[in-house]
Structure formats: structure tokens, C-alpha cells
Amino acid sequence: MTTWKTVPISECHEPLVALGPFSRYSHIAGSPIYAGAGTDSPYYPHGLPHALFTHFVREGVAWRLDHASKNLPPRIIFYPWDCFRKLETQQAIFDHHADGLRRDNPGWDEERILVRAQRLVSLPSRDPRKPSPHNTGGAVDITLAQLPVARWIEWKGLTLLISRAWQQDSQFLNWKVLYLFHMRVMDVVRRYSTLLSMGSRFDEACPVTESNYYKLHLPQNRAEKIIARNRELLCRVLETVGFRRYAEEWWHFNLGNQMWAEDAHAPYAYYGAACFSEENQQWEAMRRNHHARQAVWHQGEEIDVQSGGKLGFTPEMIYEAIHFAKRWAHAFSKPSFTLHPQAAIL
């Protein structure tokens, strides 16, 4: 369990980049589960110390997640829960699991508790020779979600527009229009996505969380067969681009860190402890401020096209967004991309 900590590290110095809202990887968006932003957190409503709203990963991890997302079946999207962690957050999660083991197993000594806790949570470490996997930016806790057909078509069109804007036409795209696209993508995922059944809750400590559980225990009914297929899909699309799954948690995948290197029989890891840069700090501050100021949106309010709504959008901005979408539709030769989210209202 701890031999991976002896794997040498040859740091490649890739930066941490953001996934999800307002980033170039807007299509890889889920829940900042440890930040207390929603009701799905094991630590809701207060969250954990220094937990991030932003899912940060190394640049190579983001690129491979992007590539893997293209191999997902129609209507299925990635839904990340947690990626890069600060050491304070790692310590809080570890302490939470250790305290639970002490409470449930009063006869265990401290060494047994610490060893057992490390099956689900890596022991926080400031030693540069053995950083926690999540502290490297090379670990992701992720699952799959499903969208209804119409919402998936809308989501796919908008995320493609955002991607093309980043790559080719950012100087043309008004920032307000891009913001509108991002907001709608967030809204679609938040309101319409349904997590695929994986057999256990995130961070649940039970035998079913083991990645190979449904290979060692053959599915006994239709529900378990669906769970096994969902896990296999998640594993297959990620391992195809180089990730390695962690045996104790079906949701945890590694790339480039020491745990990955040992599992992949690589001579060294290329991700050590990640640098949380000033740019990363500014991005995280932006995301937190945005979350605090957009409570109306998170409560489900829609944009009133005629008045601009509580978010301050004017009819001209909506029309400008639709004009941009139509311009790209001609380039894509796919008329469905002319269907902007507010087109029906107009």
C-alpha cells in the first residue's frame, strides 16, 4: 500500500489548469464536492478547510480528460468531484476517516487505524519525495452523468462553441457572450444531469467501493449488471488515454504521480507536489466570488430576455450570442448549432 511512495520523481513542471466553468475545458464540469457548495458533499454544509471551488489538474491531465471525453457515448459526460487538493484539505479528509474508524472500532490500536485509513485517504505529506496523489494535480475523483437528448445536444453545441472560441476566434467573441454560454452550460449540468449508478456513494467506506468488486462478485441482478457496465465504461475511457484506476476506490484515477508510476510499471513519476500559483489563486477567488454573487442563478432563476433579467443581460447581448452561434454553425455545417438556449424564448 505504501511502496508507491518510494518511486522516484522527475518533475516536469506542468502548471495546474482549471476545468469547468469559464475555462477552455467547460465540458468537464461537476461538483466542488468538498467546498460545501451543494448538498452532495459528505461534509455539507460547512465544507472542508481550504477546499477549492475549482477543479485544478495538471495540463497533461486536462488534455487527456478532454481526449477521453470524445470517446464517451452520446448523452454521457464526465462529472468530476475532486482533483487537486491543498494539504490542509487532505489532512481534514484523513482525520475525518480516522475519527470514524476510532469511533466504530474502539478496540483497534492507533497504528491499525492509521493503516486502515490510508486505504481510502492518503496520509498528508510535506515530504517532496512522497506527496499525496491529489496534491500533485495528477489524481482525479470522477464519475459519469447522463443528460436528456435535447439537453445533451444543447450542451454539446455550446461547449463546442466555447472550445472553438478558445482555439480560433477569441478576439471576435465578446466576453459577455462567452459568459452567457458558460452560464448556460453550468445550468444544464446542474439541472438536468443524472449521475450513473456506480454501486456506492462517493467517499463511502464499504467493500463495494473497491474497483474490482463486481469482477470478484459477479452481478446478481439487472441493477448490478448496469453498475458493472457503468464502472467498466468509466475505467475503459480513462485507461485508454493513460490513466490508472486505484483499486480501493472506483472513482479515483491517477496519471503521472507515484501511485500511477508503480501501477503502470513506469521508471519514475513526472508529477510531484504541484505549485498552486498566483494565477491559480486569482482564478479560485474569481470562482468563489462568482458563486457568492450568483445565488439567484443557482436558485433556478431564468434570464428574462426582454428586461435583461437579474443577471443584467440585455436583449442585444442575447441576439449577439445567437449571431455568433449561427456564424459558427455555417463553419460546422451543422444547423442544429444555430439553436441557442434562448432561441425558443425569442
DRENRO-396840 format. One record per residue: x, y, z of N, C-alpha, C in turn. Coordinates in pm, whole numbers, plus 50000, padded with zeros to 5 digits. Example, Ala and Ser with C-alpha at 12.3 -4.5 7.8 and 13.67 -1.06 7.14 Angstrom:
<rs>
513194943150780512304955050780513204967050780
512854977550708513674989450714512905000350787
</rs>
This chain:
<rs>
500814987950000500005000050000500855012750000
502055012050057502885024050065504135023149978
504325012249904505545011049824505605021349714
504455026449669504475036549562505195049249607
505275051549737505935063549787507445063349766
507995051849729509435050849705509795053049559
508795054649471509075056849329509715070549310
510825071549237511465084549217510585093949134
510795107049154510025117349084510955125648999
510625127248872511335136548783510315146948738
510205157648817509145167648799509215174248660
508065174548592508015180448456507575195048458
507125200148574506765214248592505585218848506
504685209748474503445214048410502625222148510
501975232948465501165240848557499825234248587
499205238648695497825235048722496905243648637
495925237448572494955244948492493545241548542
492615250248514491245248748563490405240648465
489515232548522488465225948446487155233248474
486145230548392484805235148422484525249548384
483605256148456483105269348419484195279548390
484035286448278484875297548234486255293448185
486555280548187487845275748136487655270447995
488755266847930488655260947797488155246547804
488075241047924487545227447944486185228148012
485315236447956483995238648017483145225948019
483465216347930482675204147920483035193848027
484075196548106484455187448215484125194648345
482855194348382482365202048496481495193148583
481685194448713480875186648806480595194548931
480845188449045480555194649174481845196449254
482085208549306483205210249400482805204449535
482845191349544482125184149649482605187249790
483875190649805484385193249940484205207849983
483785216449892483705230749923482395234649990
481445225250000480165228450063479265236949976
479475236149842478675244249750477325237949720
477145225149753475895218249725475555208449835
474525200749813474075191249915474655177349896
475555175649798476115162449771477405159849847
477875169449925479135167749996478975159050119
479945149950144479915142350271480085151350392
480535163950369480815173150478479915185450472
478815184650399477855195450386477245198550525
476965211550559477025222950470478285231450482
479175227950572480285236950602481495234850511
481605223450449482765220950366483995217950450
485125216850382486385213650447487345225450438
488295226450531489245237550529489995238350396
490005250250336490765253150215490295245050094
489115238950100488605231549984488335241349870
488595236949747488545245749631487215244449556
486725255749503485585255649413485995250949274
487235253249240487745249949106488385236149106
488125228549000488835215948980490115219048902
491235219048972492535221248910493225207848885
493845206448768494645194648735495875199348658
496835190548644497985193748559497505194848414
498235202348336497865204948197497715191948118
498615182448140498535169748068497315161548109
496915162748235495705155948281494475161748213
494415175048205493285181748139493195177447994
494335177147926494335173347785493825159047767
494235150047854493805136147840492335134147878
491855141747975490435141348006489615146347888
490095156947825489425162347707489375151847596
490505145247574490565134847470489635123147504
489635119047631488795107847673487315111247659
486945123847682485535127747674484965125747535
485825126047434485365124047295485005109547268
485395100547356485095086347338483895081747420
483235091047488482055087547566480845085847474
479935076947507478725075247426477865087947428
476945089247332476025100647333475285101847466
475105114147511474375117847633475195115847760
476355109547752477175106947872478285117447881
478475123047999479515133148020480315129648145
481535135048152482325133848275481755143048382
481845138548506481375146448620482415145348731
483395154548735484425153848840483915158648975
484435152549079484145156649216485315164149279
486515158949260487655164649330488915161849249
489835171449249491105169749176492265173949266
492895185149235493995189749319493475193549457
494215189349560493875192949697495045199949765
494745209949843495745215549932495965205850048
497125207150112497465197950221496485198950337
495965211250362495025213050473493745205050448
493305204750322492105197050289492385182150301
493545177950253493935163950263493955159450409
494495167850496494565164450638493165163250697
492265172350660490905172150713490165159450672
490345155150547489685142950499490255130750572
491575130350585492215119250654491735118350800
491695129750868491265129951007489825125351019
488985129150924487575125150927487445109950921
488175103650829488105089150816488725082050937
489845087450986490485081351103489575082251226
488915093651244488005095251358486835085451348
486335083251225485265073551207485695059451243
486915055951207487435042651241487615041151392
488065051651459488235051151604486865049151672
485865056151619484525055251678483905041351657
484105035851536483465023051504484245010951552
485535013151583486375001851624487165005551750
486515006351864487185010951986488325001852030
488364989351983489424980452023490684981251939
490654988951832491824990051745492864999451805
494154995751787495205005051829495415015551721
496205025951755496365037451665497045033551534
498005024551539498695020451416497735013851319
496865005151370495904998451282494925008551221
494525018451299493615028751249494265036751136
495535040751156496225048651055496445040750927
496785028050940496985019550822495675017750747
494595015050821493305012850758492785025550690
492985037050754492515049650697493185052550564
494445048250550495185050950427494695042750308
493825033150331493255025950217492335035050137
491705044750205490785053950136491355067950120
492245072050210492785085650205494285085150228
495035090950136496485091150152496865100150269
497875095950344498365103950457499005116750403
498585128450451499175141050403500685141150427
501405146650332502865146650343503445159350283
504345165550357505095177050304506465172650252
506745159950258507995154550205507935154750052
508805162249985508745163049838508995149749769
509505139849843509765126749783508525117849781
507465121549855506265113049859505015121449886
504655130149791503455138349808502175129849795
501105134549855499815127949838499395128849690
498785118349635498415118549492497605130749451
496605134549532495775146149496496555159249504
497615159549584498415171749596499315173849475
499425163849389500255165049269499505171049151
498185171449157497405175549040497285164348938
497745152348976497685140948885496695130348929
495755134049016494705124749060493345131349042
492375123648996491025128748980490025119049042
489055124549114487895117049160486755120749066
486265111148991485385114348880484375103348857
483225106948803482215097248766481605101348632
480495094748595479805097748470478385102148500
477865110948417476495115548428475815114748292
474495114948293473715113948170472805125948158
472655130948033471765142048004470615137347915
469445143347926468385140647829468855144347688
468275138447587468755140347449468825155147411
467725162447430467695176547389468735184747464
468855182347593469835189947673471265186047636
471485173347601472825169247560473215175847428
472295176847335472565183647207472905198347233
472135204547321472405218547357473765219947424
474025211247522475305211447595476475209447498
476355199847408477435196947315477695208747221
476615214747173476785226247085477465237947154
477035240947275477605252247347479065249847385
479375237847434480765235047472481675235047351
481155230847236481955231347114482215245747072
481215254247085481395268447055482445274547147
482385271347274483365276547369484755271847332
484885259047297486185253547260486735260447136
485895262347035486355268946912486735283446940
485995289947030486325303747064487715304647127
488025295047217489355294847278490445292547173
490165283747080491195279446986491395288846868
490295294646817490395301346688489865315546684
488895318746766488195331346741487975339446868
488895338446963488685345147090488655360247075
489335365846974489345380146958487995385246907
487215376446844485905380546792484835379446900
484955369546988483885366347081483855376247196
482765383547208482565392747318482545385047449
483245390047551483345382647678481975380347740
481055389547718479725388047775478975376447709
479205374547580478585363347510479175350147560
480495349847573481145337747623480665334447764
480495344747845479985342747981478585336547975
477765341547886476405336247872476425321447836
477315317647744477445303647706477845295147826
478855299747900479315292248017478215290748122
477455301348143476385300648242475335290348203
475035289648074474025280048032474555265748045
475825263548013476415250248031476335246148177
476675255248268476575252448411475145248648448
474205256248394472805253948429472315240448378
472715236648257472305223748201472825212348287
474095212948323474685202248404474025201848542
473835213548602473285214148737471845209048742
471045212648642469615209948649469195196648585
469945192348484469445181248405470295168548410
471515169348461472355157448461471955147948573
472085135048545471805124448642473025115448652
473565113748771474745105448787474415090848758
475305084148685475115069948659475325062048788
474595051348802474705042948921476045035548920
476805037049029478105030549041478185021149162
477095019349232477055009549341477315014849479
477915026749491478165032649621478245047649607
478105054649717478275069049717479755072649711
480025084749667481395089849671481885090449815
483105086149837483755086249969483135076550068
482305067450021481715057650113482725046550142
482895043550267483865033250309483145019950325
483135011950219482494998750224483124990150114
482964976950121483604968150022483214971249877
481994976249855481524978749718482344989649649
483014998349725483785008949662485025003849590
485444991649619486624986249551486364985249401
487334989149323487164989949178486774976549115
487324965649167487084952349109485944944749177
485154951649257484144944549336483234936049248
482754941649135481804934349051482484924748952
483814924048960484524913448889484784901648983
485004904849109485214894349208483884888549257
482844896849254481504892549293480584894849172
480294884449098479534885948975478174892249003
477734901448916476424907848934475304897548944
474404899949040473344890249068472004894249008
471864906648964470594911248909470854922148805
469774927048745469904936948638470554949748688
470194954348808470764966648863472284965448879
472744954148929474184952248947474894950948813
474244945248714474834944348580475014958248520
474034967048543474154980948495475304987948565
475424986048697476524992048772477864987248719
477994974348694479244968748643479594974848507
478584976448420478824982448288479234997048300
478615004248391478955018348410480395019848459
480795011448553482175012048603483165008448492
482814998448412483694994348304483855005348201
482775012548171482845023648077483765034648129
483575038548255484415048848314485885044848309
486155032548349487535027748351488135027048211
487365021948116487885019847980488275033047913
487385043147921487665055647850488855063047913
489045061448044490165068148109491485060548093
491425047348103492665039648087493155040047943
492265042147847492675043047707493625054747683
493465065547761494325077347742495445077747846
495625067147925496805066348011496555066548160
495335069048204495055068948347495115054648402
495365053648533495305040848603494355042548720
493445032848737492485033848846493115029048977
492585034149087493025030049220492135018649265
492735007849314492004995549342490944997149451
491155006249547490245007349661489065016549635
489115024649529488055034549502487745034849354
486515031449316486165031049174486215044849110
486145055449188486095069049134487475075549119
488535069449173489855075849178490745070649066
491305080248987492215076848878493455085448887
494605079348854495895086048863496545087448726
497345097948715498175099748596499435107348636
500585101748606501845108948624502405109348764
501615105948866502135106349003502745092949042
503225092049165503935079949208503035067649208
501785069249251500865057949253500635052649111
500515061949016500365058148875501625050948826
502795056248861504055050648812504235036148858
503915033448985504045019749034503065010548962
501835014848946500825006448883501125004048735
501685014248669501985013248526503385007648500
504125004548606505494999548596506405009548522
506145022348547506985032848490508225034748578
509375038748520510595040148599510555051748698
509705061748671509615073248760508275080248740
507905088648837506735097248824507185110748771
506315117448698506695130748647505865142048709
504975138548803504265148748880504605147149028
505275157149084505455157849228504405166949287
504675172649404503725182049464503575194049370
502315197649341502045208349244502195222049309
502545231749227502645245649272501305252549248
500675257149357499425264649345499795279249324
499815283349198500405296049157499505307949190
500045319849173499265332049191498095332449093
498335327748972497255327148873496155317648918
496535306248974495545296849027494755303249141
495425310649227494755317249339493745327549289
494125335049186493215345149131491995338549067
492225327248999491115320248936490145315049042
490705309149149489865303949256489075315149323
489695326749342488985338149401487835342549310
488075342549180487025345949085485855336349097
486145323349104485085313249112484285314749243
484975317449352484265319049479483395331549477
483915342449424483125354749416481915352849326
482135345849215481025343449123479955335149190
480355324849261479375316349330478575324449432
479245333249504478565341149607477595351149546
477945356649430477145367449372476025362449282
476075349849244475065344649152474085335349221
473745338349344472805329949419471465329149347
471075339849281469795339849208469815329249099
470945328449029471035318448921470995304348979
471725302149087471785288749145470445284449205
469575294149230468245290949279467285287549166
467765288149042466965283648930466295294648851
466645307248876466035318148801466525317848656
465645320948563466005321548422466265336048382
466945337648269467205350948216465945356148148
465515367848185464385374448119464945382048000
464695377047879465315382847760464875397147738
463635400347766463125413647738463715424247831
463885420847959464355430948054465835429548087
466445418648042467845416448080467945407948205
466885406748281466875398048397467755402848510
467785395248617468545399148735470045397848714
470445390548609471885389248583472425400748499
471535409448449471985421148376472205419248228
471675408848167471825406948024470775414847949
471175421847847470235429447764469815421147644
468685424647580468285417447459469375417647351
470115428847344471175429747242472245419247265
472555416647391473575406647421473105392647381
471815389847404471275376947366471335375247214
470915385647141470945384946995472375383246944
473315390047009474715388946970475205374546989
474785368247097475155354347122474615345247012
473365347546975472765339146871473455341446737
473805353946707474525356846582475845349446578
476555349346689477825342146694477595327246671
476555321646736476275307446720475975303946574
475225312546507474885309946367476135310846278
477015320146309478235321446230479045308446236
479155302946357479895290446371479145278846310
477815279446310477035268546250477365266846102
477565278046033477945277145891479305270445876
480225273545967481555267545959481495252545989
480585248646082480475234646119479615226746022
478775233745943477805227145854476835218445933
476515222946053475555215646136474495225546185
473345225646116472315235546150471845234846296
471985223246361471495222146498472215231846591
473415236146554474155245146640473625259446635
472645262046549472035275346549471025276646663
470725265646730469705265946836470315270346967
470365283346988470875288847113469875286247226
470315284847350469385281747459468195291447470
468385304147434467305313647448466495315547320
466805307747216466115309347088464615307347101
464215297347179462775294547194462045306347256
462685312847354462055324347419461895335847318
462945338247238462875348747139461775345947036
</rs>
